[in-house]
Amino acid sequence: MQKINVCICGGGSQGHISAGVIGSNSNFSVNVLTRNPDKWSKNFKTIDLNGNEYRSTINIITNNPDEIIPQCNIVLFCLPGYANRDVLMTIKNFLKPDCIVGSVFGGSGFFLEVFDVLGPEQKSFSLQRVPFTGRSLEYGKSALLKGYKSTLNVAVNNIEYPEKLTGILQDMFNTPVQLLSHYLTVTLSNSNPILHPVRMFVLFKDWTPDTYYSSIPYMYDTDWDDETSELWVECDNELRQIIEKIPINGNEIPTVLEYYGCRNISELTVKIQSIEPFKNVKPHMIKTNKGYSLDIHHRYFTEDIPYGLVLIKSFGEVLRVPTPKTDMIIAWAQRVMNKNFELDTKTIKSLLDNEKK
């Protein structure tokens, strides 16, 4: 069988882990499109917490899309939401007609960017949640895989045989993959786009421009509390009201409590504190001679606010769904980041109008 040629775009944790896992499968040939090709090694490995190794020989490592994109069957985006558009523009003129463009996470507006840059006729897919948790170990050379998903969900657009693609992705990620019915079931997400802003708000809601912190708190395990769980569920409830006004299968987007198998706030707190891949994770902060300050350039701010919460708020605005808790966090983030985020109601209205036709 001819190998499926995959190009990974992005050098973050998902790009690193995927380079090892996918490349270790003899059914795939893995390539990397990166701004830093000189920092990557063709001999790559991903290691999990049990010591299992996924060894990969990367075929082509380049910053030139012309060198690899025309050869690819699948282009896999492992990028933060704010980077998707620029890379889509970069590869646009090099995609062959049958190439499929996909992402490991759709909750940062991936499909919306694909439609705008490549057109709604582009063959595309996105996972509902990232396939792995972990991080790079040595940049461009190795990665640590801290956690697997038991199943993955995927939404597709303009794919003639979606079951065939689902089988390919199942082989690619070595995980069962289920097909969702609509691209909005991965676009509207209660995972990172709500989780990270909620957590940052609870930790740092009393922030002022003169505030410095003596230590860096934990995101999840020992410092996670009922206040965070409750606000996460409240924001999720606002998202649920939005979903109920859209003609999609809302059951394909489980609530936070459903996803984690919890009945109430206290159970959710205990659950989050106990998740092994979440242990010892801390928000990125900047050390100064006065203490630690917030890093407003980290993706918890630059991705999850404008491409997460603001996207959800835009849907709520068009559908006339009140989102007071979401609004509260956005207002706080705008103050911290010294930015005013505009709602993209025009795009959302156009998408929803098309769904009615």
ZALUM-916163 format. One record per residue: x, y, z of N, C-alpha, C in turn. Coordinates in steps of 0.001 Angstrom, whole numbers, padded with zeros to 6 digits, always signed. Example, Ala and Ser with C-alpha at 12.3 -4.5 7.8 and 13.67 -1.06 7.14 Angstrom:
+013190-005690+007800+012300-004500+007800+013200-003300+007800
+012850-002250+007080+013670-001060+007140+012900+000030+007870
This chain:
+000840-001184+000000+000000+000000+000000+000882+001244+000000
+000521+002207-000851+001291+003444-000912+001112+004234+000378
+002201+004778+000888+002132+005536+002132+001324+006817+001943
+000627+007211+003004-000090+008484+003011+000893+009563+003451
+001018+010584+002619+001991+011642+002859+001349+012735+003713
+001852+012915+004923+001292+013873+005873+002292+014987+006124
+001813+016226+006072+002659+017360+006458+002126+017949+007746
+002963+017984+008780+002605+018596+010052+003016+020062+010025
+002051+020941+010294+002331+022374+010389+002280+022785+011851
+003400+023233+012376+003403+023679+013763+004407+022939+014611
+005120+023690+015444+006165+023102+016269+005874+023144+017754
+004579+023181+018113+004211+023145+019524+004105+021723+020034
+003423+021540+021158+003357+020217+021781+002672+019200+020877
+001538+019584+020265+000824+018634+019411+001630+018267+018172
+002325+019248+017595+003167+018970+016432+004305+018033+016766
+004922+018249+017912+006017+017376+018340+005539+015951+018601
+004491+015817+019412+004013+014476+019739+003562+013748+018476
+002823+014446+017617+002314+013831+016389+003433+013404+015455
+004517+014150+015403+005636+013780+014544+006174+012407+014888
+006222+012107+016193+006706+010800+016608+005677+009706+016426
+004444+009966+016872+003411+008931+016830+003052+008571+015399
+002751+009564+014580+002333+009295+013199+003492+008712+012393
+004671+009266+012581+005824+008805+011815+006283+007405+012163
+005887+006915+013339+006277+005557+013726+005416+004503+013027
+004343+004939+012395+003429+004041+011678+003895+003929+010229
+004160+002742+009781+004718+002521+008437+003741+002884+007323
+002484+003133+007665+001511+003525+006644+001591+005004+006277
+002421+005747+007035+002483+007188+006820+003919+007660+006607
+004043+008667+005764+005305+009387+005601+005094+010775+006178
+005917+011163+007153+005704+012415+007877+006704+013476+007439
+006192+014667+007235+006992+015836+006891+006626+016961+007854
+007495+017949+007977+007243+019063+008886+007474+020375+008159
+006451+021234+008165+006578+022599+007664+006722+023508+008873
+007866+024151+009006+008172+024917+010210+008994+026153+009869
+008901+027165+010693+009736+028358+010521+011180+028084+010929
+011399+026962+011626+012739+026661+012153+013229+025298+011682
+013372+025087+010377+013762+023753+009909+015138+023310+010387
+016031+024265+010631+017387+023913+011067+017421+023356+012485
+016337+023550+013239+016295+023078+014620+015665+021698+014749
+015202+021139+013628+014556+019825+013652+015504+018744+013163
+015364+017575+013755+016146+016410+013347+015243+015432+012607
+015778+014781+011596+015010+013768+010880+014774+012528+011744
+015631+012307+012708+015455+011193+013647+014735+011718+014891
+013455+011411+014979+012601+011993+016007+011984+010879+016856
+011727+011187+018124+011057+010197+018967+010109+010881+019940
+008999+010200+020207+008040+010594+021231+008009+009495+022286
+008068+009894+023553+008113+008955+024671+006902+009201+025559
+006206+008129+025986+005094+008323+026907+005542+008076+028344
+004622+008264+029284+004969+008182+030705+005325+006766+031143
+004976+005772+030324+005333+004385+030632+006650+003963+029997
+007307+004893+029323+008588+004585+028696+008475+004043+027288
+007265+003934+026755+007108+003486+025369+007616+004563+024414
+008304+004130+023373+008878+005075+022423+008252+004920+021043
+007970+006070+020410+007531+006115+019021+008655+006780+018226
+009340+005977+017431+010479+006506+016680+010062+006775+015239
+010472+007938+014763+010048+008390+013446+011239+008908+012654
+011226+008644+011354+012181+009274+010443+011414+010271+009596
+011624+011541+009855+010890+012583+009139+011457+012703+007718
+010570+012738+006756+010964+012743+005355+011545+014083+004927
+010741+015146+004991+011180+016483+004602+010894+017453+005735
+011865+018273+006069+011709+019340+007054+012053+020646+006349
+011103+021566+006278+011327+022754+005458+010472+023920+005935
+010867+025114+005542+010031+026304+005728+009457+026767+004399
+009643+025969+003354+009198+026297+002006+008006+025415+001626
+006794+025965+001572+005622+025133+001268+005694+024480-000108
+006353+025112-001043+006467+024552-002396+007237+023243-002396
+008064+023042-001379+008904+021857-001320+008143+020623-000850
+007031+020811-000149+006352+019658+000421+004843+019623+000194
+004154+020759+000224+002689+020754+000166+002149+020087-001101
+002723+020315-002288+002165+019665-003494+002213+018137-003454
+003048+017568-002577+003178+016110-002497+002221+015483-001484
+001561+016310-000693+000869+015795+000485-000561+015361+000211
-000952+014284+000901-002346+013839+000921-003122+014521+002034
-002441+014755+003158-003058+015403+004318-002108+016466+004862
-002636+017658+005093-001890+018703+005791-002532+018856+007165
-001759+018565+008198-002280+018526+009568-001819+019754+010346
-002756+020633+010682-002453+021839+011448-002369+021508+012931
-001217+021791+013507-001006+021651+014960-000601+023021+015485
-001456+023991+015245-001139+025393+015483-002156+026048+016421
-001742+027109+017114-002727+027900+017861-003636+028637+016888
-004825+029022+017356-005808+029638+016482-005309+030859+015752
-004488+031673+016411-004043+032911+015781-003068+032676+014628
-002509+031474+014508-001546+031183+013444-002189+030495+012241
-003403+029989+012381-004016+029208+011306-004139+029986+010005
-004633+031194+010081-004906+031955+008870-003638+032199+008049
-002577+032628+008709-001330+032922+007993-000788+031682+007288
-000846+030527+007952-000319+029307+007338-001237+028843+006210
-002547+028993+006374-003460+028674+005278-003158+029523+004047
-002875+030790+004274-002510+031668+003157-001201+031211+002515
-000277+030733+003338+001037+030307+002853+000944+029068+001966
+000059+028144+002324-000009+026877+001575-001048+026897+000457
-001875+027918+000424-003038+027959-000466-002711+027608-001908
-001681+028179-002476-001371+028013-003899-000632+026718-004214
-000362+025904-003193+000427+024688-003407-000369+023410-003154
-001625+023546-002721-002451+022376-002429-002921+021704-003714
-002759+020397-003790-003322+019684-004936-004813+019468-004687
-005616+019253-005747-007080+019228-005590-007610+018221-004586
-006959+017066-004458-007489+016038-003560-006863+016072-002171
-006038+017079-001889-005399+017175-000567-006441+017551+000478
-006343+016938+001647-007249+017210+002765-006503+018026+003819
-007103+019135+004224-006507+020010+005237-007246+019790+006551
-006509+019483+007600-007149+019187+008883-006437+019824+010054
-007074+019752+011208-006501+020317+012429-006714+019372+013601
-005801+019406+014553-005943+018599+015763-006938+019206+016742
-007388+020442+016450-008355+021084+017350-009145+022135+016573
-010485+022044+016649-011324+022958+015893-011938+024086+016678
-011722+024115+018005-012394+025084+018851-011857+026488+018795
-010850+026726+017956-010318+028085+017778-010695+028643+016411
-011785+028150+015851-012292+028688+014598-011618+028170+013352
-011054+026938+013403-010315+026408+012265-011168+026356+010993
-012365+025787+011082-013205+025673+009891-013555+027052+009319
-013793+028026+010186-014142+029358+009714-012995+029967+008911
-011772+029743+009355-010602+030240+008625-010423+029503+007303
-010643+028186+007309-010546+027409+006069-011556+027912+005043
-012798+028107+005456-013831+028592+004539-013445+029940+003950
-012899+030817+004789-012590+032170+004339-011370+032205+003414
-010349+031407+003729-009097+031459+002961-009117+030518+001758
-009575+029271+001972-009522+028254+000922-010866+028021+000247
-011947+028480+000879-013277+028293+000320-013977+027087+000923
-015321+027101+000947-016078+025998+001556-015964+024695+000796
-015436+024726-000432-015274+023498-001206-014019+022724-000827
-013140+023317-000019-011913+022644+000389-012226+021414+001242
-011600+020302+000931-011736+019094+001743-011036+019339+003076
-011762+019194+004163-011184+019545+005461-011806+018726+006584
-011086+018696+007713-011572+018017+008915-010956+018674+010133
-011534+018417+011275-010910+018828+012528-011379+017930+013658
-010461+017647+014568-010802+016914+015780-011511+017846+016751
-012352+017260+017591-013084+018045+018589-012188+018431+019763
-011298+017552+020138-010311+017816+021193-008954+017300+020736
-007902+017884+021259-006565+017465+020851-006348+015991+021180
-005598+015285+020347-005446+013836+020552-004546+013463+021721
-003652+014368+022113-002671+014030+023149-002524+015184+024133
-002024+014867+025309-001489+015884+026204-000008+015595+026364
+000778+016638+026497+002219+016455+026615+002949+017718+026214
+004199+017572+025873+005015+018735+025529+006250+018276+024773
+006946+019228+024180+008230+018900+023572+009257+018675+024683
+010174+017766+024443+011285+017558+025374+012491+018357+024920
+013018+017999+023759+014086+018768+023124+013535+019239+021792
+013454+020559+021614+012777+021109+020450+013292+020496+019151
+012341+020016+018355+012677+019469+017049+013280+018077+017075
+013400+017491+018261+014066+016183+018371+013261+015144+019150
+012511+015590+020157+011789+014608+020979+010610+015267+021683
+009671+014408+022121+008476+014894+022809+008081+013924+023909
+007381+014458+024916+006832+013653+026004+005325+013580+025835
+004795+012357+025723+003362+012129+025604+002842+011779+026998
+002094+012717+027612+001649+012521+028992+000296+011830+029091
-000528+011923+028023-001847+011319+028106-002487+011096+026750
-003153+009938+026605-003893+009592+025400-005379+009842+025628
-006138+010008+024564-007591+010007+024643-008087+008593+024343
-009164+008173+024999-009710+006838+024733-010396+006791+023373
-011013+007905+022969-011605+008041+021638-011406+009475+021170
-011468+009663+019857-011409+010989+019263-012655+011201+018420
-013138+012427+018391-014270+012793+017549-013798+013734+016453
-014337+013573+015255-013909+014389+014125-015120+014879+013342
-015050+016119+012874-016039+016661+011951-015349+016920+010621
-016096+016767+009525-015503+016900+008190-016326+017858+007352
-015701+018361+006291-016398+019198+005319-015955+018808+003915
-016938+018567+003062-016698+018270+001645-015856+017014+001440
-015986+016054+002330-015291+014773+002188-016276+013757+001617
-015945+013203+000438-016870+012313-000254-017098+011013+000512
-016028+010465+001080-016136+009212+001830-015603+009442+003255
-016412+010044+004125-015929+010383+005469-015522+009175+006299
-016180+008024+006080-015819+006827+006850-014397+006367+006515
-014009+006561+005259-012646+006209+004862-011639+007105+005572
-011928+008401+005606-011040+009327+006309-010983+009002+007795
-012116+008677+008376-012145+008317+009790-011224+007132+010072
-011222+006149+009187-010329+005004+009343-008872+005392+009251
-008563+006316+008338-007178+006792+008200-006737+007506+009472
-007606+008364+010009-007262+009105+011224-007118+008159+012417
-007929+007131+012446-007830+006137+013521-006482+005448+013483
-006017+005134+012294-004700+004530+012121-003597+005538+012449
-003802+006774+012043-002811+007827+012240-002550+008096+013715
-003626+008206+014497-003492+008544+015914-003532+007325+016825
-003709+006140+016232-003753+004896+016994-004814+004953+018098
-005968+005530+017738-007058+005739+018682-008384+005623+017933
-009412+005004+018508-010723+004972+017849-011224+006383+017549
-011783+006573+016334-012267+007883+015904-013729+007780+015496
-014551+008679+016032-015971+008706+015710-016296+009942+014882
-017174+009771+013911-017546+010850+013005-018704+011663+013579
-018520+012980+013622-019573+013886+014059-020366+014377+012849
-021533+014954+013123-022450+015267+012032-022289+016652+011443
-021546+017566+012094-021499+018949+011624-020223+019616+012112
-019685+020526+011284-018428+021187+011656-018576+022078+012883
-019795+022550+013178-019984+023400+014356-019879+022616+015656
-019947+021287+015584-019798+020489+016801-018353+020447+017279
-017413+020860+016457-016033+021015+016923-015660+022482+017052
-016400+023367+016389-016113+024802+016447-016524+025391+017781
-017658+024943+018308-018152+025431+019594-017669+024486+020687
-016656+024916+021427-015968+024011+022353-015980+024547+023777
-016239+023643+024723-016163+024013+026140-014860+023524+026780
-013905+023110+025944-012616+022695+026508-011706+023921+026641
-010559+023950+025995-009598+025028+026215-010161+026438+026047
-011026+026711+025049-011524+028077+024877-012303+028618+026069
-012852+027735+026901-013494+028180+028138-012630+027848+029346
-012067+026648+029350-011288+026171+030499-010157+027125+030883
-009297+027453+029933-008132+028277+030264-008506+029694+030713
-009398+030397+029992-009774+031730+030477-010442+031714+031844
-011301+030716+032082-011939+030603+033388-010900+030435+034486
-009955+029538+034244-008947+029276+035272-008076+030501+035529
-007662+031179+034455-006827+032369+034614-007596+033471+035338
-008883+033607+035043-009687+034617+035717-009754+034349+037215
-010040+033105+037600-010159+032794+039030-008828+033009+039740
-007749+032632+039103-006436+032788+039735-006020+034251+039870
-006385+035074+038874-005814+036416+038796-006879+037505+038638
-008087+037268+039139-009176+038231+038953-008925+039560+039641
-008061+039577+040653-007765+040819+041370-006565+041555+040794
-006142+041160+039593-004961+041762+038957-005130+043265+038755
-004033+043975+038936-003912+045381+038539-002577+045536+037837
-002348+046630+037116-001061+046819+036433+000145+046799+037367
-000084+047023+038636+001017+047048+039611+001145+045747+040391
+000391+044711+039993+000378+043468+040748+001526+042548+040326
+002243+042037+041332+003265+041008+041115+002990+039882+042115
+003368+038679+041749+003044+037501+042545+004324+036853+043053
+004280+036377+044290+005478+035799+044908+005777+034398+044393
+004767+033710+043827+004956+032357+043314+003977+032117+042175
+004187+031021+041456+003309+030660+040351+002372+029547+040819
+001064+029755+040758+000123+028719+041227+000014+027577+040216
-000569+026493+040644-000847+025374+039744-002163+025622+039012
-002194+025238+037755-003412+025389+036969-004487+024428+037451
-004098+023211+037785-005086+022165+038001-004976+021528+039380
-004039+020624+039548-004067+019700+040692-004317+020358+042052
-003287+020738+042768-003479+021135+044167-004197+022469+044341
-004154+023344+043344-004754+024666+043493-006141+024789+042855
-006550+023784+042101-007884+023846+041496-008953+023821+042589
-010026+024617+042431-011026+024722+043498-012441+024727+042936
-013427+024705+043851-014830+024698+043455-015223+025980+042728
-014586+027093+043062-014899+028347+042378-014626+028227+040884
-013501+027614+040540-013175+027426+039134-014141+026458+038474
-014421+025351+039135-015361+024377+038584-016722+025011+038325
-017187+025802+039275-018518+026402+039144-018565+027398+037985
-017545+028232+037852-017526+029211+036765-017409+028515+035410
-016642+027446+035353-016513+026676+034109-017877+026118+033694
-018594+025561+034643-019917+025009+034350-020892+026121+033960
-020815+027272+034615-021704+028394+034269-021456+028879+032845
-020193+029000+032450-019879+029394+031075-020308+028307+030084
-020156+027065+030489-020601+025946+029655-022117+025978+029475
-022845+026363+030510-024301+026478+030404-024693+027571+029411
-023922+028662+029371-024184+029711+028386-023935+029192+026980
-022869+028438+026812-022596+027818+025516-023731+026866+025134
-024245+026124+026108-025326+025173+025838-026558+025890+025300
-026857+027066+025832-027999+027838+025333-027791+028277+023888
-026547+028579+023528-026221+028930+022144-026427+027723+021236
-025897+026584+021666-025982+025356+020864-027443+024981+020601
-028304+025186+021592-029709+024818+021448-030437+025643+020403
-029853+026790+020011-030483+027635+018996-029942+027378+017593
-029041+026416+017464-028442+026104+016166-028920+024719+015739
-029245+024527+014467-029738+023208+014023-028627+022177+013868
-027990+021835+015003-026981+020781+015030-027326+019839+016166
-026668+018693+016189-026900+017712+017251-026086+018097+018484
-026735+018773+019418-026034+019230+020616-025504+018106+021478
-026058+016904+021317-025570+015764+022096-024137+015396+021731
-023682+015848+020561-022315+015562+020144-021293+016489+020813
-021797+017452+021571-020927+018334+022363-021280+018112+023823
-020681+017140+024473-021049+016860+025870-020748+018046+026774
-021568+018237+027781-021282+019276+028767-020003+018915+029527
-019474+019877+030242-018274+019630+031038-018516+018505+032039
-019657+018550+032724-019954+017511+033708-020100+016146+033041
-020756+016100+031882-020914+014837+031167-019567+014293+030713
-018738+015166+030173-017450+014721+029630-016583+014085+030711
-016601+014667+031899-015755+014157+032977-016495+013184+033902
-017730+012829+033551-018474+011844+034318-018790+012295+035734
-019138+013576+035890-019388+014121+037225-020845+014558+037372
-021352+014488+038596-022735+014867+038862-022874+016295+039366
-021791+016850+039914-021890+018177+040514-020525+018856+040546
-020514+020058+041088-019304+020875+041121-018186+020213+041923
-018509+019708+043096-017466+019127+043956-016823+017911+043300
-017636+017094+042620-017067+015936+041918-016154+016382+040781
-016527+017452+040100-015681+017964+039019-014339+018449+039571
-014368+019114+040709-013124+019584+041323-012198+018417+041647
-012741+017402+042260-011943+016219+042608-011390+015560+041344
-012211+015490+040298-011793+014865+039050-010625+015613+038425
-010745+016931+038304-009675+017718+037675-008383+017607+038481
-008500+017616+039806-007317+017503+040655-006606+016161+040483
-007334+015151+040007-006782+013797+039965-006210+013391+038606
-006410+014203+037569-005989+013814+036219-004468+013890+036107
-003833+012774+035819-002371+012684+035847-001679+013647+034879
-002120+013752+033618-001431+014688+032715-001551+016152+033126
-002514+016468+034011-002678+017847+034474-001750+018185+035640
-001088+017178+036187-000259+017416+037368+000917+018344+037039
+001187+019272+037945+002352+020162+037891+002324+021169+036746
+001173+021344+036100+001069+022358+035041+000851+023725+035682
+001627+024708+035237+001501+026068+035758+001319+027057+034612
+000619+028163+034853+000521+029189+033811+001882+029817+033560
+002099+030242+032323+003372+030875+032001+003380+032284+032560
+004386+032591+033386+004506+033916+033985+005936+034426+033801
+006099+035714+033941+007394+036361+033703+008034+036728+035040
+009253+036275+035237+009956+036574+036488+010625+037938+036397
+010373+038775+037376+010993+040101+037447+011614+040277+038827
+012296+041381+039017+012885+041620+040338+011838+041997+041382
+010586+042205+040944+009496+042494+041873+008639+041265+042158
+008888+040178+041425+008077+038977+041538+007641+038506+040160
+006573+037733+040093+006082+037199+038823+004925+038042+038296
+004950+038304+036991+003857+039033+036346+003192+038147+035307
+001958+038483+034933+001237+037707+033931+001898+037861+032569
+001929+036765+031822+002449+036795+030456+001257+036885+029505
+000927+038097+029077-000249+038296+028228+000001+037857+026789
+001224+037429+026501+001543+036944+025157+001484+035418+025078
+001120+034769+026185+000965+033316+026162-000365+032957+025530
-000461+031737+024994-001654+031338+024242-002915+031293+025101
-002783+031170+026434-003975+031241+027278-004707+032573+027058
-003945+033602+026722-004536+034897+026401-004708+035073+024893
-003625+034883+024128-003639+035254+022710-004468+034316+021843
-004690+033067+022292-005531+032144+021540-006904+031999+022177
-006939+031657+023457-008196+031232+024070-009181+032372+024307
-008698+033609+024356-009637+034727+024487-010194+035127+023115
-009380+035650+022174-009957+036120+020900-010479+035022+019996
-009877+033831+020041-010292+032743+019161-011136+031693+019882
-011420+031943+021155-012225+031019+021935-013447+031702+022500
-013271+032428+023612-014408+033068+024261-015080+034112+023379
-014291+034909+022667-014879+035946+021812-015662+035317+020667
-015186+034180+020154-015922+033455+019121-017276+032983+019662
-017265+032411+020866-018517+031958+021489-019448+033144+021727
-018901+034246+022213-019693+035460+022442-020293+035969+021131
-019559+035851+020027-020070+036300+018729-021303+035501+018324
-021264+034187+018547-022443+033357+018286-023595+033795+019192
-023290+034021+020458-024322+034438+021391-024955+035758+020996
-024151+036676+020514-024660+037986+020103-025619+037853+018925
-025237+037071+017923-026082+036881+016742-027382+036174+017116
-027289+035197+018010-028459+034400+018385-029231+035004+019556
-028764+036145+020052-029423+036866+021153-029516+036016+022411
-028411+035359+022709-028310+034564+023931-027462+035341+024944
-027977+035682+026118-027176+036392+027127-026018+035511+027616
-024848+036127+027765-023666+035388+028225-022940+036200+029307
-023567+036435+030446-022967+037323+031454-021637+036836+032015
-021499+035536+032268-020237+035034+032821-019119+035110+031774
-019444+034761+030537-018468+034890+029449-018070+036351+029285
-019042+037256+029328-018764+038692+029202-017832+039168+030306
-018051+038669+031516-017236+039077+032662-015767+038714+032444
-015523+037517+031928-014140+037074+031714-013501+037833+030555
-014269+038071+029498-013729+038839+028371-013369+040249+028821
-014228+040882+029611-013952+042235+030101-012675+042254+030931
-012496+041244+031790-011271+041139+032591-010054+040967+031688
-010134+040088+030696-009006+039831+029797-008656+041070+028990
-009658+041813+028562-009386+043037+027806-008629+044046+028665
-008987+044094+029943-008287+045004+030860-006844+044563+031062
-006637+043262+031254-005292+042735+031468-004434+042915+030213
-005014+042651+029035-004265+042691+027778-004236+044080+027146
-005009+045000+027718-005123+046357+027158-005576+046307+025699
-006607+045500+025458-007169+045337+024117-008686+045385+024186
-009296+045743+023057-010740+045628+022899-011010+044696+021728
-011621+043553+022014-011858+042564+020979-013222+042809+020318
-013212+042885+018986-014450+043080+018245-015113+041734+017968
-016416+041686+018090-017161+040473+017779-017294+040328+016262
-017111+039103+015777-017223+038846+014337-018637+038374+014007
-019603+039240+014257-020997+038850+014062-021349+038698+012586
-020667+039429+011721-020956+039343+010287-020683+037937+009762
-019510+037377+010126-019164+036018+009687-020119+034995+010276
-020411+035124+011555-021291+034156+012212-022693+034216+011619
-023203+035411+011370-024538+035543+010787-024587+034913+009407
-023541+035114+008619-023489+034526+007286-023485+032999+007363
-022691+032446+008295-022642+030993+008455-024006+030439+008847
-024644+031076+009809-025924+030581+010297-027024+030742+009249
-026967+031827+008474-027925+032016+007385-027783+030913+006343
-026547+030527+006056-026303+029448+005084-026839+028109+005586
-026792+027909+006906-027287+026673+007478-028801+026554+007320
-029485+027676+007236-030942+027667+007110-031385+027357+005684
-030458+027525+004709-030831+027355+003298-030922+025879+002927
